[in-house]
């Protein structure tokens, strides 16, 4: 009865494997086949963070053009309407005779008719300064104004420096976009290598399960013939069932790794993918030297961004100094004005008005703001200098650590590869001894477990090498 249950379980598991393989073949036309380069290229084209970084470059480019536009003439069309709620009152502390050039005794210069008119107007417009309590209301209820205003900066040093700052801002946006692509490439590589490790582990456990299934069937036949004891069947069955949790765990890790990879690539989780290749294919590239030639790490994006930040701080420091210099601007205004008491536009009279001028502004005192701003910008320059020095030391240590891990991983791969060969050889010898009755099932299981462990160590060693190499390439600022 025990043997029958084992046979049914084996048939069920094998049937599930055949069903999954058939489904994979049926949907193969809709599967996205991914190698490392394809995964990186898809991520660089579809990842939202990279798109945002590219948009930032375009935005900074417009800001640069805007800075140049501040140096050009500014032309504005203006229109204004004012409704007089209460008219302005005007008072005249003089007589009309003086207004006509006669002064206090100058009325003789006027004709009798002019003197009479001046006397009448003088009474109406406060001939006596002490009696000028009632003034004259001037202006009309409606005032319309329309015209053009032109301004041009002639000497404004801060605008010139702003153009230089916009150029550095654009360079910073380009470098930040490059940094996002390098970081995304690094994350895709690590996710792809993790997926390969999970895939190789899953394939290894499935292959082990298949081999042990055949081994169990062979032992059952021997048990039926009375060659081996029932203990051998039970031991082989326990070993076979103990592999199933490893298969399920490896399958779960594979799905999680694929989801992580899809997220980094910017594609939907429902899109079926197939990872192309295996970790063993990267063994040939393990001995390629990638040790940096320049200790200054010119390709590192963090150092580049810090240098650009220092340039921005330097420009800001110079900008604060330029705030103390005089500025010279020119302006021109040409407009038409109409005053009236009604809304009969056809009867309006429009009077022209124009003015041109130059404005010179010399900063004298601002409460110490400019001085304190200069001191702040100086401190920021010192801070960036110390930050760069500390970052450089940290990056040098990271490079040395990555190189050390790479060398160690290469040695582990070589040793693990030799262990795999010896473990396979030992398993073949043990299996032959068991088939001839000179070995036990315990020895056979131990030899099979040694092969599995050696294979896992070999793949983990390759993964450690690839992960360390990806860390080094990110530090060096390598692009794919």
Secondary structure, 3 states (H helix, E strand, C coil): CHHHHHHHHHHHHHHHHHHHHHHHHHCHHHCEEECHHHHHHHHHHHCHHHHHHHHHHHHHHHHHHHHHHCCCCEEEEEEEEEECCCCEEECCCCCHHHHCCCCCCCHHHCCHHHHHHHHHHHHHCCCCHHHCCCCEEECCCEEEEEEEEEEEEEECHHHHHHHHHHHHHHHHHHHHHHHHHHHHHHHHHHHHHHHHHHHHHHHHHHHHHHHHHHHHHHHHHHHHCCCCCHHHHHHHHHHHHHHHHHHHHHHHHHHHHHHHHHHHHCCCCCCCEEECCCHHHHHHHCCCCCCCCCCCCCCCHHHHHHHHHHHHHHHHHHHHHHCCCCEEEEEEEEEEEEEECCCCHHHCCCEEEEEEEEEEECCCCCCCHHHHHHHHHHHHHHHHHHHHHHHHHHHHHHHHHHHHHHHHHHHHHHHHHHHHHHHHHHHHHHHHHHHCCCCCHHHHHHHHHHHHHHHHHHHHHHHHHHHHHHHHHHHHCCCC
